[in-house]
Amino acid sequence: MKKTTEGAFYTREYRNLFKEFGYSEAEIQERVKDTWEQLFGDNPETKIYYEVGDDLGYLLDTGNLDVRTEGMSYGMMMAVQMDRKDIFDRIWNWTMKNMYMTEGVHAGYFAWSCQPDGTKNSWGPAPDGEEYFALALFFASHRWGDGDEQPFNYSEQARKLLHTCVHNGEGGPGHPMWNRDNKLIKFIPEVEFSDPSYHLPHFYELFSLWANEEDRVFWKEAAEASREYLKIACHPETGLAPEYAYYDGTPNDEKGYGHFFSDSYRVAANIGLDAEWFGGSEWSAEEINKIQAFFADKEPEDYRRYKIDGEPFEEKSLHPVGLIATNAMGSLASVDGPYAKANVDLFWNTPVRTGNRRYYDNCLYLFAMLALTGNFKIWFPEGQEEEH
């Protein structure tokens, strides 16, 4: 895939699209701080983070009243980017205490859903949590240093988790989270289909540097496999991706998830961050242009579920603020595109969400705020900052 930009991995420079589009540095930094405070502070209308005792904390899915590996791993990534080791450690401690599984076919993975008191709702994992946990742990190790005691020996925990993701089931029960042949991430370990929004090639590039040495080639190949997979999973005209898709890229609608809905929103954000970190391509710019063009004539209050060819359902979007955020974050792959500024401006003028559905929207909102201000960074090990 031909790169059209170098990316911050090579340049160590991060774009601030708000600044490029005319917003002042002072108001941008205030907005980042305010967004963090609304999610992790005391405002009951917007907060999604809650502390327990002296050393635990969790992010609550306010729509489903559970705690998910998705949100916990997101919270850890947010905390390391904001240099909040105290919150990072509380979330990771809660995760290891309540979500980590030590027995059975899922030993080494995390239960994807728990009640706020820590009781497991499910004994199965969801790979989007594991991949975010792993990179957040590497970043914590590189930014703050490893602790001497478990579970705060961050880099060791990350490598152990990635080993499980690739090798679980070898010589015994269990399943890996990636198909070891085609290098594609699965929806859950037991199935042989994928979720396009789980594909994070920019994460796998870093795993190929920091995972156990015997798996580094696998992760490098996974990065390229995911970039190629997104090309066949995203619709050639609208750019929309389904929530579930088979390995050949076609939508998997066996359970009604073969359309563009909540999970799918993350694809644009992931393409944007991959471009920011590792350089955009002609395909990534065109893909974001297509998605942004599709939504250009639609009002957020009328966002819906769509077939990937663009045909709308009656059902409205559950998370319109999240969709605004991810479409704006996609602008990192298409800064010069015809819709990039309009999407960034729309996001700037949209407040964080309130109400019981706010969790998912506001997670995507903070990630977009970090990425568009140049604050969603790669944290390198000491001594590796200047290698490239």
N, C-alpha and C positions, 0 to 999 in steps of 0.2 A: 504494500500500500504506500503510494508516494506521499511523503509528508510535505505540507505546504508551509508549516511553521516549525520552529525547533522545539518549543516546549520548555517549561521551567525546570524539568529534570536536567537539561543541558545548560540552560542560561542562568538558572537560579533567580530568575526575574518573573514576577507574577503580575498579570494584568489586572488593573482596577477599572472595570468597564464603566462604573458610575463616574469616575473621574474623567475617563476618556469622553463620556457623553455629557460632561458639563457640570456635574455636581461637585461641590466643594469638599476638600479633604476633611474639614471640621464636621460638616453635617454627615459625611459618610461614616466617620469613626464613631460619632454619636449614635448613628443608626445601628451599627454593629453592636455596640454596648447595650443599647436599649432592647434590641431583639433578644440578646442573651438573657437579659434581666426578665423579660416577659415570660420566657420559657422556664428559667431556672430560679426566678425570684419568688416573690410572695403574692403576685397578682392572681387571685383565684380564678379570674376569667380567662387567663391565658397560660398559666403555668402547667407544665406536664411532669416536673421533677419533684419528688417528695423524699425527704430524709427520714430514716428510721434509726433511733438510738444514736450512738456515738460514731458509728463507722459504716453505716449502710445507707443506700439510697437507690431509688428506682424511678424509671420513667413509666408513667401510666398511659395505656391506651384508653383515653377518656371516652371513646365510643363503645368499647367492649369491656371496659373495667377489668382489664388484665394487664400483665406485664409480659412483654414479648422480647425475644432476642433481637429482633429488628430494632426496637427502640433502645434497648440497653446498649447494643453495639453502636448505634448512632450517637447515643449520649456520650459514650466514651470517646468517639471521634471528635465530637463537638468540644468536649472538655480538654482534650490534648491540644486542639487547635487554639483554644482560648487560654491555655496555660493554667488550667484549674486542676492541679493534681489532687486536691482534696476531694473534689467531686468525682473525678475519674476513679479514684481508689474506692470511694463509697459504692459506685455503680459496679465496679469489677468485683468487689467483695460480696455484694448482694448476688451477683450473677453466679459466682463460684459456690456460694453457700446454698443457693436454692435451685439453680438451673442445670448445673453440671451433673452429668450422668456417669456413674462409675461401674455400672453393671449392664449386662444384656447386649443386644445387638447394636445399641447406640452408645456404648461406653466410649467416653472421650468427646462426645458431642454435648450440646446444651438443649434442654427441653424448651421448645419454642414459645410456650405459653404457661404462665404461672398466675396464681391469684396474688394480690398485693401482700398477703401474709406469707407468701413463699410456697404455698401448696402447688404442686404441679397439676396443670390442667391437661397436659399431654406429655407423653414420654417419647415423642418424636422431635427431631430437629428440623430447622429450616436454614438452608445454606446461606441465605443472605445475611443472617446473623453471624455465622462463623467467619465469613470472609471479612466482615467489618471488625469483628473482635480481633482477628489476627493482625490486621494492619494498624488498628488503634494501639494494640500492645507494642508492636514494633516502634511506632512513633513515640509512645510513652518511654520506652527504653532509650531511644535516641535523644529525646528532649530532656528527660529527668534522670536517666540512669536506672539500672535495675536494682530492685531491693534484694536484700539477702534472704528473705523468707518468702515462701509461697503464700498467696498467689501473686506477690508483687515482684517476682523475678520475671518481669514482663517478656523479655525476648525469648526466654526458655519456654514460657507458656505459649507464645505465638508459634514457635517452631513445633512444639508438641501437637498443637491443634492442627496445623497444616499437614503434619505427618498423618494424623488420623484421617483428615479429609481425603487424602490421596490413597492411603493404604488400608483403611478399615475394611475388614472382610477377607483379607489375604490369609489363607490358611485357617479360617474359622468363620463364625457367623458375622453378619454385618455387611454394610455396603459403603463404598466410598461416596463422597459428595460430587465428585467429578467422574465422568465416564473416562476411564483410563485409556481407551482407544482413541476416541475423537477429541479428548481434552475439553469437553464441554461440561459446564456446571449443570447439575440436575435440579429439578424443582424440589424434590426431597430424595434422600439416598435410595429409597426402594424403587423408584420409577425410572424409566428411560425416556424422559422428555424434559424440556427445559422451560425456563421463564426468562425471556429476553432481558428483563430489568435486573436480573441477577448478574449479568455479564459485566465484569469490571476489569477490562484488560489492563488498565493503568494500575490496578492493585497487583495483578499477576506479574507485571514487569518488576515490581518491587519485591514480590515474593521470590522471584528468580534470583535476586541478589542476596536475600536474607534468610530464606528457608534452609532446611537441612541440605547440605551440598548435593546429596544424591537425587534430590527432587528439583533442582534448579532448572534443568533442561525442560522438565515437565512444565513448570510454570511459565517459562519463556514461550513454549509451544502453545500453552493455554491462552496466553495473551493474544497471539496471532489468530488462534482458532476462534476466539470470541469476537475479534474484530471482523473476521470473515462471516461469522454466524449472523451478526447484526445486519449485514448487508442482505441476507436472504430472509431474515425474520421481519424486517421493516418493509412495509408496502412500497412498491416502486413509484407510486404516484403521490400518495398522501404522506408517506413517511411513517405512518402509524404502525405500532407493533402490538401484537396480542399479549394478554397476560400469560398464557401458556402456549408453547409452541413445540412441535416435534423437532428432532435433530435436523430435518431437512428444511426447517424454517417455516413450514406451513402451520397455521393456527391449530391448536388442540382444543376443540370445543366439546370434548366428551362430557364435561361437567359445567359447561356454560362459561368457560374462561378463555374462549378463543377470540376475544374482542379487545378493543382498546378501552381499558378502564383503569382503576386505581394503580395497580402495580405498574402498568405500562408507562405511566407518567415519568418514571425514573429513567427511562431510556434516554431521553433528551438530556437530562442532567448528567448522566454517566458519559455520554458522548462529549458533552461540553468539558467535563473535568479531564477526560482522557486527552482532549486537544490541548487543554491548558498545561497539563503535566508533560505530555510526550509528543506534542505537535499535532496539529490538525492535518487533515487530508482533503482532497477534492471531494471524496465521498462524504466525509463527516460534515463538511460545509453544506453540501447539497441536501443531505438528509435533514439537517436542522432547518434549512430554508423551506423544505417541503412541509415539515411539521408546523412551522410558524405561519406559512402561507395558508395551511388548512384552517388555522384558528383566527386568521386575520379579520374575517368578516363575522366572527361570532362573539357575542357578549358573554362574559364570565357567568352571569346568572343563567345563561342558557346552555352552558357546557353539559354534555350528555355522555352516555356510553355510546360508542360507535363501533360498527364493523370496521376492520382495518382498511376497507376501501372507502370509508367515509360515510357510509349510510348510517344515519342516526337512529337510536332507539328512543322510545318515550322516556326512559329512565334518565334522570338527571345525574350529573356528576356528584359523587359523595364528597369530593375534595377539590373544589374549584380553586381554592387558594394554593393548594399544592401544585396544581397544573399550571397556574400562572408562574409559580416559582421555578418549576422545572423547565418550562419553555424559555424563561429568561436565562437560566443557567446554561441552556443550550447555546446561547449567543456566543459563548466562549469559543465555539467551533465555527462560528459564522459571523465574526465581528463586523465584517464589511457587507453582510447580507442585507437585503432590502427590508427585512422585518426585525433586525437585531435590536436596534435602538427602541423601537416601539414596544418590544417585549420587556426590555430592561426598564423603560419608563413605567409601563403598566405595573410591573412588580414593585418598583419604588413607591408608587402611589397606592399600593394595596397594603393595608395593615395586617398584622398577624391575626389569625382566626380566634374567635371566642366560641364558647359553647361546647357541647359534648363531643363533637366530631373534630376538635381542634388538633388532636395529637399528631396525626399523620401529616396534615397540612403544615403544621408549624415545624415539624422535623425537616420537611423539604424546604420550608421557608428559611430556616437558619442555615442550612447547607448552601442554599443559593446566595444568601447574604454574605457568607464567608467567601464563596467562590468568586462572586462578582466584585468583591472588594480586594481580591488578592490575598485573602487570609485563609484559604484552604490549601495548606502547604504540605510539601513533602518534608518530613523531618529525617535527616540523614544521621547515620552513626558518626560519632566524633572521628574526624580524620578523613571522612569521605565527602565532605562538603565541596571540596575543590577538585575532585578527581576528574570531572568531565569538563 
